[in-house]
Amino acid sequence: MLIFSSLSILSHSKKPLKLIVYAYSTQVELLSQGIFPDFEKYWESMHGRELTIEGVFGPSLTLAGEIILGAPADVAILSDEQHVNYLKLGKMVRENNQPIVVSMTPMVIVTRPGNPAGINDFADLAMPGLRLIHPDPRSSGAGAWAILAEYGCSASDTESEIDAANTLAAIWDNVILLAPSARASLMLFELGAGDAYVTYEQDARLTLARHVALSIVIPPCTVIAEPVAVIVDKNVT
């Protein structure tokens, strides 16, 4: 009832409305070129009131840190629910405010066209001489999901935490560049760095649709990333 009452109050005002959305890096085209303008038109047709949505995009954990430090986000779309928990610890989001899962996408491996290194699964990323780009888990949700896939699938295959840890260490021995976000990993790959990197299937397929030269390897074992959206209560009246 409160939500509908608030919408009713808003609908009686004709002043322009601005919504600021902080979103993790790979959503920039999907939101700014698709969902935002479509929703602006929908809102204006429903309420007769101008709406502008401003998007700020970057590494998910970095965005969460900026919001805690006072960035004016009304809505946060983050790649990992744990980053919402940081917002709750920072008193930006109420404890009982449950984030909404906005998509589900498997983690995949992007390689050079034709997969010349013959990569089939995450364990193959440990092969000697392979050059990897990796999103940095200290800033990127994609980096954290990638580690979970690399370690978890090895543990599932070998049923040994020690072997899984050794595989993960060998994978990271091949990392030549750390990128702050999944999108930054893509940019480095497009510039010719590295033989492979791990990212969201959603972004890999969107990149392929833009005719970027790459191949997508879907490993037999992977994890499903679940990005979430949450209202930033401290910034929203």
Backbone as CSV, one residue per row, in Angstrom:
resi,resn,N_x,N_y,N_z,CA_x,CA_y,CA_z,C_x,C_y,C_z
1,MET,0.835,-1.199,0.000,0.000,0.000,0.000,0.871,1.250,0.000
2,LEU,1.963,1.221,0.765,2.850,2.374,0.831,3.434,2.689,-0.539
3,ILE,3.826,1.648,-1.295,4.409,1.851,-2.613,3.404,2.526,-3.538
4,PHE,2.162,2.023,-3.550,1.156,2.591,-4.439,0.808,4.009,-4.027
5,SER,0.779,4.293,-2.716,0.503,5.640,-2.246,1.599,6.596,-2.689
6,SER,2.845,6.151,-2.597,3.961,6.988,-3.008,3.890,7.287,-4.497
7,LEU,3.560,6.284,-5.295,3.440,6.497,-6.735,2.317,7.467,-7.044
8,SER,1.227,7.379,-6.265,0.106,8.287,-6.471,0.511,9.723,-6.187
9,ILE,1.272,9.926,-5.102,1.755,11.268,-4.775,2.664,11.793,-5.874
10,LEU,3.577,10.936,-6.363,4.490,11.350,-7.421,3.744,11.726,-8.685
11,SER,2.675,10.997,-8.993,1.963,11.216,-10.239,1.277,12.573,-10.271
12,HIS,1.005,13.182,-9.097,0.346,14.486,-9.047,1.340,15.626,-9.241
13,SER,2.631,15.339,-9.159,3.641,16.358,-9.391,4.083,16.320,-10.840
14,LYS,4.330,17.504,-11.419,4.782,17.570,-12.809,6.251,17.957,-12.915
15,LYS,6.909,18.088,-11.770,8.322,18.449,-11.803,9.143,17.294,-12.371
16,PRO,10.187,17.613,-13.149,11.053,16.544,-13.682,11.643,15.713,-12.544
17,LEU,11.800,14.445,-12.808,12.324,13.511,-11.820,13.637,12.929,-12.338
18,LYS,14.607,12.780,-11.444,15.894,12.190,-11.811,16.171,10.985,-10.930
19,LEU,16.560,9.894,-11.569,16.888,8.658,-10.870,18.337,8.310,-11.179
20,ILE,19.120,8.066,-10.152,20.535,7.737,-10.334,20.742,6.264,-10.016
21,VAL,21.234,5.512,-10.999,21.442,4.075,-10.874,22.932,3.764,-10.990
22,TYR,23.477,3.132,-9.982,24.858,2.639,-10.018,24.799,1.160,-10.401
23,ALA,25.513,0.769,-11.447,25.415,-0.603,-11.943,26.792,-1.142,-12.333
24,TYR,26.952,-2.441,-12.167,28.238,-3.071,-12.471,28.544,-3.007,-13.971
25,SER,29.810,-3.085,-14.307,30.343,-2.580,-15.573,29.717,-3.170,-16.829
26,THR,29.398,-4.462,-16.843,28.960,-5.083,-18.093,27.543,-4.703,-18.492
27,GLN,26.850,-3.948,-17.644,25.465,-3.586,-17.937,25.325,-2.251,-18.664
28,VAL,26.440,-1.627,-19.017,26.377,-0.261,-19.537,25.531,-0.148,-20.799
29,GLU,25.737,-1.015,-21.803,24.956,-0.912,-23.042,23.509,-1.331,-22.821
30,LEU,23.323,-2.441,-22.115,21.981,-2.972,-21.884,21.087,-1.939,-21.202
31,LEU,21.636,-1.236,-20.209,20.842,-0.277,-19.463,20.758,1.068,-20.173
32,SER,21.910,1.643,-20.528,21.903,3.017,-21.042,21.307,3.116,-22.439
33,GLN,21.429,2.059,-23.257,20.907,2.104,-24.616,19.548,1.412,-24.762
34,GLY,19.150,0.636,-23.761,17.908,-0.117,-23.883,16.915,0.160,-22.786
35,ILE,17.188,-0.353,-21.595,16.209,-0.314,-20.514,15.934,1.109,-20.033
36,PHE,16.971,1.931,-19.847,16.757,3.284,-19.333,15.843,4.113,-20.245
37,PRO,16.180,4.276,-21.537,15.301,5.098,-22.381,13.895,4.528,-22.517
38,ASP,13.758,3.208,-22.547,12.424,2.607,-22.637,11.613,2.888,-21.378
39,PHE,12.272,2.791,-20.222,11.541,3.039,-18.979,11.197,4.516,-18.823
40,GLU,12.097,5.395,-19.270,11.793,6.832,-19.225,10.519,7.136,-20.016
41,LYS,10.392,6.566,-21.213,9.193,6.773,-22.040,7.962,6.175,-21.360
42,TYR,8.113,4.989,-20.793,6.993,4.334,-20.108,6.519,5.194,-18.933
43,TRP,7.464,5.646,-18.112,7.112,6.449,-16.945,6.381,7.721,-17.361
44,GLU,6.936,8.408,-18.368,6.338,9.667,-18.805,4.930,9.459,-19.368
45,SER,4.716,8.331,-20.068,3.384,8.057,-20.613,2.379,7.728,-19.509
46,MET,2.868,7.134,-18.414,1.989,6.749,-17.313,1.681,7.919,-16.385
47,HIS,2.651,8.821,-16.206,2.518,9.845,-15.171,2.538,11.270,-15.713
48,GLY,2.802,11.441,-17.001,2.866,12.781,-17.555,3.958,13.624,-16.938
49,ARG,5.025,12.979,-16.576,6.112,13.659,-15.865,7.453,13.214,-16.448
50,GLU,8.327,14.171,-16.690,9.621,13.849,-17.299,10.505,13.102,-16.309
51,LEU,11.118,12.035,-16.787,12.050,11.243,-15.979,13.373,11.134,-16.710
52,THR,14.459,11.370,-15.993,15.807,11.152,-16.519,16.515,10.144,-15.623
53,ILE,17.040,9.090,-16.229,17.810,8.099,-15.477,19.282,8.278,-15.809
54,GLU,20.068,8.522,-14.801,21.518,8.676,-14.961,22.207,7.405,-14.492
55,GLY,23.012,6.798,-15.352,23.721,5.584,-14.995,25.179,5.844,-14.693
56,VAL,25.662,5.234,-13.641,27.089,5.254,-13.292,27.544,3.807,-13.270
57,PHE,28.576,3.485,-14.033,28.977,2.093,-14.222,30.432,1.889,-13.793
58,GLY,30.704,0.717,-13.226,32.061,0.408,-12.800,32.117,-0.936,-12.110
59,PRO,33.272,-1.278,-11.540,33.388,-2.536,-10.798,32.422,-2.550,-9.611
60,SER,31.757,-3.671,-9.407,30.672,-3.752,-8.434,31.113,-3.375,-7.020
61,LEU,32.207,-3.946,-6.543,32.630,-3.663,-5.172,33.109,-2.223,-5.040
62,THR,33.715,-1.697,-6.093,34.131,-0.291,-6.086,32.916,0.623,-5.970
63,LEU,31.853,0.300,-6.713,30.629,1.096,-6.633,30.031,1.052,-5.231
64,ALA,30.021,-0.138,-4.626,29.496,-0.256,-3.265,30.294,0.632,-2.310
65,GLY,31.609,0.656,-2.466,32.436,1.512,-1.625,32.132,2.983,-1.831
66,GLU,31.909,3.380,-3.095,31.591,4.777,-3.378,30.252,5.173,-2.760
67,ILE,29.275,4.263,-2.804,27.964,4.551,-2.216,28.092,4.716,-0.703
68,ILE,28.869,3.853,-0.066,29.084,3.962,1.378,29.734,5.298,1.733
69,LEU,30.595,5.798,0.835,31.276,7.067,1.083,30.428,8.276,0.719
70,GLY,29.187,8.030,0.227,28.288,9.151,0.000,27.854,9.390,-1.421
71,ALA,28.195,8.500,-2.360,27.741,8.674,-3.739,26.212,8.649,-3.790
72,PRO,25.594,9.490,-4.650,24.136,9.703,-4.586,23.305,8.675,-5.342
73,ALA,23.596,7.401,-5.173,22.848,6.359,-5.875,21.469,6.173,-5.261
74,ASP,20.443,6.129,-6.103,19.097,5.771,-5.642,18.893,4.263,-5.695
75,VAL,19.460,3.635,-6.717,19.364,2.192,-6.917,20.758,1.668,-7.213
76,ALA,21.088,0.521,-6.653,22.367,-0.137,-6.950,22.081,-1.489,-7.596
77,ILE,22.708,-1.744,-8.735,22.636,-3.049,-9.400,24.036,-3.631,-9.336
78,LEU,24.221,-4.602,-8.465,25.555,-5.118,-8.151,25.661,-6.584,-8.552
79,SER,26.867,-7.000,-8.860,27.061,-8.340,-9.407,27.098,-9.428,-8.351
80,ASP,27.095,-9.046,-7.072,27.217,-10.026,-6.006,26.399,-9.542,-4.811
81,GLU,25.534,-10.404,-4.272,24.706,-10.007,-3.125,25.558,-9.624,-1.922
82,GLN,26.768,-10.168,-1.843,27.638,-9.806,-0.728,27.925,-8.309,-0.725
83,HIS,27.960,-7.695,-1.908,28.220,-6.263,-1.977,27.053,-5.458,-1.408
84,VAL,25.844,-6.005,-1.483,24.695,-5.377,-0.821,24.854,-5.475,0.696
85,ASN,25.403,-6.580,1.166,25.642,-6.716,2.603,26.605,-5.641,3.103
86,TYR,27.578,-5.268,2.256,28.482,-4.182,2.637,27.705,-2.870,2.766
87,LEU,26.736,-2.649,1.865,25.899,-1.445,1.961,25.082,-1.451,3.251
88,LYS,24.649,-2.639,3.675,23.911,-2.730,4.933,24.827,-2.434,6.115
89,LEU,26.053,-2.947,6.069,27.008,-2.655,7.136,27.326,-1.172,7.194
90,GLY,27.315,-0.522,6.017,27.565,0.915,5.948,26.345,1.766,6.213
91,LYS,25.239,1.138,6.634,23.997,1.835,6.988,23.381,2.575,5.802
92,MET,23.668,2.111,4.571,23.067,2.719,3.380,21.784,2.004,2.969
93,VAL,21.660,0.743,3.357,20.501,-0.084,3.027,19.987,-0.717,4.315
94,ARG,18.674,-0.707,4.502,18.083,-1.302,5.706,18.347,-2.807,5.759
95,GLU,18.451,-3.333,6.955,18.717,-4.755,7.147,17.629,-5.624,6.528
96,ASN,16.370,-5.156,6.587,15.266,-5.960,6.069,14.981,-5.713,4.591
97,ASN,15.802,-4.919,3.942,15.635,-4.647,2.510,16.297,-5.785,1.726
98,GLN,15.490,-6.641,1.134,16.019,-7.798,0.423,16.291,-7.453,-1.043
99,PRO,17.527,-7.642,-1.518,17.831,-7.376,-2.922,17.088,-8.338,-3.840
100,ILE,16.841,-7.895,-5.057,16.120,-8.689,-6.046,17.106,-9.199,-7.089
101,VAL,17.099,-10.497,-7.356,17.928,-11.057,-8.420,17.398,-10.566,-9.761
102,VAL,18.250,-9.912,-10.552,17.797,-9.320,-11.811,18.217,-10.126,-13.039
103,SER,19.140,-11.054,-12.875,19.512,-11.925,-13.993,20.281,-13.125,-13.454
104,MET,20.439,-14.123,-14.296,21.244,-15.298,-13.961,22.080,-15.632,-15.178
105,THR,23.402,-15.737,-14.988,24.271,-15.984,-16.133,25.455,-16.859,-15.722
106,PRO,25.747,-17.918,-16.470,26.886,-18.778,-16.134,28.215,-18.059,-16.378
107,MET,29.224,-18.483,-15.661,30.585,-18.013,-15.931,31.177,-18.877,-17.040
108,VAL,31.787,-18.220,-18.029,32.356,-18.923,-19.180,33.782,-18.444,-19.414
109,ILE,34.446,-19.095,-20.357,35.816,-18.733,-20.724,35.801,-18.144,-22.124
110,VAL,36.400,-16.978,-22.287,36.543,-16.348,-23.603,37.969,-16.595,-24.094
111,THR,38.078,-17.068,-25.330,39.384,-17.356,-25.915,39.528,-16.639,-27.249
112,ARG,40.698,-16.742,-27.831,40.909,-16.242,-29.183,40.073,-17.080,-30.166
113,PRO,39.728,-16.526,-31.327,38.866,-17.246,-32.280,39.385,-18.650,-32.588
114,GLY,38.480,-19.614,-32.540,38.856,-20.996,-32.813,39.448,-21.723,-31.623
115,ASN,39.601,-21.025,-30.477,40.136,-21.641,-29.260,41.458,-22.359,-29.535
116,PRO,42.484,-21.621,-29.993,43.745,-22.269,-30.386,44.459,-22.996,-29.261
117,ALA,44.214,-22.593,-28.010,44.875,-23.260,-26.882,44.175,-24.555,-26.493
118,GLY,43.007,-24.847,-27.079,42.289,-26.076,-26.776,41.740,-26.127,-25.362
119,ILE,41.212,-25.011,-24.887,40.657,-24.934,-23.524,39.251,-25.523,-23.507
120,ASN,39.001,-26.435,-22.562,37.681,-27.055,-22.430,37.014,-26.778,-21.088
121,ASP,37.810,-26.538,-20.054,37.248,-26.300,-18.732,38.166,-25.381,-17.947
122,PHE,37.758,-25.040,-16.727,38.541,-24.101,-15.938,39.909,-24.668,-15.579
123,ALA,40.012,-25.976,-15.361,41.302,-26.574,-15.016,42.321,-26.367,-16.128
124,ASP,41.848,-26.268,-17.377,42.773,-26.053,-18.500,43.445,-24.688,-18.447
125,LEU,42.882,-23.784,-17.661,43.503,-22.464,-17.525,44.832,-22.543,-16.780
126,ALA,45.114,-23.705,-16.194,46.376,-23.899,-15.479,47.479,-24.432,-16.379
127,MET,47.177,-24.701,-17.668,48.201,-25.280,-18.539,49.395,-24.330,-18.679
128,PRO,50.616,-24.874,-18.658,51.824,-24.035,-18.699,51.855,-23.149,-19.949
129,GLY,52.254,-21.905,-19.742,52.439,-20.983,-20.861,51.209,-20.198,-21.263
130,LEU,50.041,-20.551,-20.722,48.828,-19.813,-21.064,48.874,-18.436,-20.402
131,ARG,48.431,-17.430,-21.142,48.439,-16.060,-20.624,46.997,-15.625,-20.348
132,LEU,46.716,-15.369,-19.063,45.352,-15.054,-18.649,45.203,-13.594,-18.238
133,ILE,44.049,-13.042,-18.594,43.588,-11.792,-18.007,42.536,-12.176,-16.977
134,HIS,42.531,-11.489,-15.831,41.558,-11.870,-14.794,40.974,-10.623,-14.159
135,PRO,39.626,-10.554,-14.037,39.042,-9.457,-13.269,39.468,-9.559,-11.811
136,ASP,39.823,-8.436,-11.224,40.366,-8.404,-9.872,39.255,-8.625,-8.841
137,PRO,39.323,-9.700,-8.058,38.256,-9.966,-7.076,38.179,-8.925,-5.974
138,ARG,39.198,-8.082,-5.852,39.156,-7.030,-4.830,38.256,-5.871,-5.239
139,SER,37.887,-5.814,-6.508,37.003,-4.744,-6.967,35.818,-5.260,-7.770
140,SER,35.973,-6.438,-8.358,35.013,-6.933,-9.348,34.242,-8.147,-8.848
141,GLY,32.920,-8.100,-8.980,32.122,-9.285,-8.692,32.437,-10.411,-9.644
142,ALA,32.720,-10.074,-10.916,33.088,-11.096,-11.889,34.355,-11.829,-11.457
143,GLY,35.281,-11.096,-10.840,36.505,-11.731,-10.350,36.225,-12.736,-9.256
144,ALA,35.296,-12.392,-8.355,34.931,-13.317,-7.279,34.190,-14.536,-7.820
145,TRP,33.236,-14.300,-8.750,32.524,-15.429,-9.350,33.493,-16.338,-10.103
146,ALA,34.486,-15.747,-10.785,35.454,-16.539,-11.542,36.263,-17.454,-10.619
147,ILE,36.711,-16.916,-9.487,37.454,-17.747,-8.532,36.590,-18.877,-8.012
148,LEU,35.326,-18.572,-7.730,34.414,-19.610,-7.250,34.277,-20.730,-8.278
149,ALA,34.184,-20.353,-9.556,34.083,-21.363,-10.610,35.382,-22.157,-10.742
150,GLU,36.513,-21.461,-10.732,37.812,-22.125,-10.913,38.087,-23.111,-9.786
151,TYR,37.839,-22.674,-8.558,38.093,-23.548,-7.410,36.992,-24.595,-7.266
152,GLY,35.744,-24.155,-7.346,34.634,-25.048,-7.081,34.531,-26.198,-8.053
153,CYS,34.764,-25.913,-9.341,34.668,-26.988,-10.332,35.809,-27.985,-10.178
154,SER,36.983,-27.486,-9.816,38.095,-28.405,-9.566,37.816,-29.271,-8.349
155,ALA,37.260,-28.678,-7.303,36.926,-29.450,-6.101,35.851,-30.482,-6.400
156,SER,34.903,-30.113,-7.267,33.844,-31.054,-7.649,34.400,-32.223,-8.447
157,ASP,35.368,-31.939,-9.331,35.930,-32.990,-10.184,36.857,-33.924,-9.414
158,THR,37.684,-33.349,-8.546,38.710,-34.149,-7.871,38.278,-34.623,-6.486
159,GLU,37.207,-33.988,-5.943,36.755,-34.271,-4.575,37.882,-34.067,-3.571
160,SER,38.766,-33.115,-3.874,39.900,-32.839,-2.990,40.095,-31.329,-2.900
161,GLU,39.965,-30.780,-1.687,40.184,-29.346,-1.510,41.645,-28.980,-1.783
162,ILE,42.552,-29.885,-1.457,43.976,-29.607,-1.686,44.255,-29.527,-3.183
163,ASP,43.747,-30.481,-3.949,43.949,-30.454,-5.397,43.301,-29.219,-6.013
164,ALA,42.122,-28.853,-5.516,41.437,-27.671,-6.031,42.241,-26.411,-5.743
165,ALA,42.812,-26.335,-4.555,43.634,-25.179,-4.204,44.880,-25.117,-5.073
166,ASN,45.482,-26.278,-5.345,46.664,-26.309,-6.205,46.331,-25.896,-7.633
167,THR,45.164,-26.335,-8.124,44.733,-25.945,-9.465,44.502,-24.440,-9.534
168,LEU,43.837,-23.905,-8.514,43.586,-22.470,-8.484,44.900,-21.692,-8.459
169,ALA,45.857,-22.163,-7.677,47.164,-21.494,-7.625,47.852,-21.537,-8.985
170,ALA,47.750,-22.679,-9.677,48.371,-22.802,-11.001,47.691,-21.891,-12.015
171,ILE,46.365,-21.754,-11.903,45.647,-20.823,-12.781,46.165,-19.411,-12.560
172,TRP,46.297,-19.039,-11.296,46.718,-17.670,-11.005,48.191,-17.424,-11.319
173,ASP,48.981,-18.477,-11.394,50.358,-18.317,-11.873,50.385,-17.855,-13.330
174,ASN,49.297,-18.127,-14.067,49.226,-17.751,-15.485,48.624,-16.367,-15.714
175,VAL,48.160,-15.716,-14.645,47.549,-14.397,-14.800,48.639,-13.361,-15.075
176,ILE,48.526,-12.713,-16.223,49.516,-11.688,-16.584,49.005,-10.276,-16.340
177,LEU,47.679,-10.118,-16.287,47.093,-8.794,-16.070,45.845,-8.918,-15.208
178,LEU,45.748,-8.065,-14.197,44.530,-7.962,-13.396,43.755,-6.734,-13.867
179,ALA,42.489,-6.925,-14.181,41.639,-5.821,-14.621,40.655,-5.475,-13.508
180,PRO,40.313,-4.201,-13.338,39.426,-3.826,-12.239,37.999,-4.331,-12.377
181,SER,37.583,-4.710,-13.606,36.206,-5.158,-13.827,36.164,-6.143,-14.978
182,ALA,35.002,-6.797,-15.147,34.818,-7.698,-16.291,34.943,-6.940,-17.601
183,ARG,34.384,-5.737,-17.659,34.452,-4.955,-18.889,35.883,-4.506,-19.196
184,ALA,36.647,-4.206,-18.161,38.053,-3.859,-18.377,38.837,-5.064,-18.891
185,SER,38.482,-6.274,-18.447,39.112,-7.489,-18.974,38.866,-7.605,-20.469
186,LEU,37.631,-7.345,-20.877,37.291,-7.396,-22.294,38.110,-6.389,-23.091
187,MET,38.239,-5.176,-22.574,38.982,-4.144,-23.292,40.436,-4.546,-23.487
188,LEU,41.049,-5.123,-22.449,42.432,-5.586,-22.573,42.535,-6.711,-23.597
189,PHE,41.549,-7.626,-23.579,41.539,-8.742,-24.533,41.403,-8.217,-25.959
190,GLU,40.525,-7.244,-26.163,40.350,-6.666,-27.496,41.621,-5.984,-27.985
191,LEU,42.418,-5.452,-27.067,43.667,-4.787,-27.436,44.786,-5.784,-27.728
192,GLY,44.504,-7.089,-27.557,45.476,-8.118,-27.916,46.189,-8.766,-26.760
193,ALA,45.848,-8.376,-25.534,46.522,-8.972,-24.376,45.899,-10.317,-24.036
194,GLY,46.729,-11.281,-23.684,46.259,-12.543,-23.144,45.674,-13.509,-24.164
195,ASP,45.555,-14.759,-23.711,44.967,-15.824,-24.522,43.522,-16.117,-24.132
196,ALA,43.143,-15.756,-22.906,41.801,-16.099,-22.425,41.478,-15.279,-21.191
197,TYR,40.184,-15.207,-20.875,39.738,-14.648,-19.607,38.366,-15.222,-19.271
198,VAL,37.974,-15.104,-18.002,36.698,-15.631,-17.519,35.729,-14.471,-17.328
199,THR,34.486,-14.656,-17.790,33.494,-13.596,-17.652,32.091,-14.184,-17.627
200,TYR,31.100,-13.300,-17.591,29.701,-13.722,-17.640,29.331,-14.137,-19.066
201,GLU,28.558,-15.218,-19.211,28.109,-15.617,-20.539,27.312,-14.492,-21.201
202,GLN,26.504,-13.788,-20.423,25.707,-12.689,-20.976,26.603,-11.687,-21.694
203,ASP,27.678,-11.267,-21.024,28.539,-10.254,-21.639,29.332,-10.826,-22.800
204,ALA,29.740,-12.091,-22.684,30.479,-12.715,-23.785,29.628,-12.770,-25.049
205,ARG,28.349,-13.099,-24.898,27.471,-13.197,-26.077,27.127,-11.816,-26.638
206,LEU,26.959,-10.827,-25.769,26.743,-9.467,-26.250,27.966,-8.971,-27.016
207,THR,29.147,-9.338,-26.533,30.384,-8.945,-27.220,30.490,-9.630,-28.573
208,LEU,30.145,-10.904,-28.624,30.162,-11.641,-29.883,29.180,-11.034,-30.880
209,ALA,28.036,-10.567,-30.375,27.036,-9.944,-31.248,27.535,-8.631,-31.836
210,ARG,28.532,-8.014,-31.188,29.136,-6.791,-31.729,30.259,-7.118,-32.704
211,HIS,30.388,-8.395,-33.056,31.362,-8.877,-34.051,32.815,-8.724,-33.585
212,VAL,33.010,-8.825,-32.267,34.368,-8.894,-31.744,34.891,-10.311,-31.968
213,ALA,36.131,-10.432,-32.405,36.706,-11.739,-32.724,37.056,-12.498,-31.438
214,LEU,36.260,-13.502,-31.118,36.512,-14.326,-29.940,35.720,-15.625,-30.057
215,SER,36.055,-16.585,-29.207,35.274,-17.812,-29.067,34.859,-17.957,-27.610
216,ILE,33.695,-18.565,-27.401,33.171,-18.771,-26.051,33.227,-20.247,-25.711
217,VAL,33.879,-20.576,-24.611,33.942,-21.952,-24.116,33.021,-22.054,-22.903
218,ILE,32.027,-22.931,-22.988,31.137,-23.196,-21.860,31.603,-24.476,-21.184
219,PRO,32.252,-24.376,-20.036,32.799,-25.573,-19.385,31.672,-26.517,-18.938
220,PRO,31.974,-27.805,-18.830,30.965,-28.762,-18.358,30.540,-28.498,-16.918
221,CYS,31.406,-27.872,-16.132,31.075,-27.448,-14.772,31.322,-25.950,-14.679
222,THR,30.366,-25.227,-14.135,30.550,-23.795,-13.926,29.670,-23.357,-12.762
223,VAL,29.598,-22.052,-12.505,28.685,-21.510,-11.505,27.792,-20.479,-12.182
224,ILE,26.660,-20.226,-11.582,25.706,-19.255,-12.108,25.809,-17.978,-11.273
225,ALA,26.213,-16.889,-11.909,26.246,-15.598,-11.229,24.829,-15.037,-11.147
226,GLU,24.507,-14.411,-10.016,23.174,-13.859,-9.798,23.285,-12.398,-9.359
227,PRO,23.391,-11.478,-10.300,23.417,-10.051,-9.963,22.093,-9.623,-9.326
228,VAL,22.174,-8.593,-8.474,20.990,-8.161,-7.723,20.828,-6.646,-7.810
229,ALA,19.592,-6.197,-7.570,19.283,-4.775,-7.490,18.703,-4.472,-6.114
230,VAL,19.009,-3.273,-5.600,18.496,-2.878,-4.286,18.312,-1.365,-4.257
231,ILE,17.283,-0.915,-3.568,17.100,0.519,-3.332,18.080,0.955,-2.246
232,VAL,18.737,2.079,-2.457,19.663,2.622,-1.460,18.845,3.514,-0.518
233,ASP,18.411,2.930,0.583,17.424,3.567,1.453,17.861,4.937,1.970
234,LYS,19.132,5.091,2.279,19.585,6.349,2.851,19.458,7.503,1.877
235,ASN,19.469,7.209,0.568,19.411,8.252,-0.448,18.016,8.453,-1.028
236,VAL,17.056,7.614,-0.644,15.718,7.654,-1.247,14.698,8.037,-0.186
237,THR,13.920,9.063,-0.455,12.887,9.467,0.492,11.653,8.598,0.321
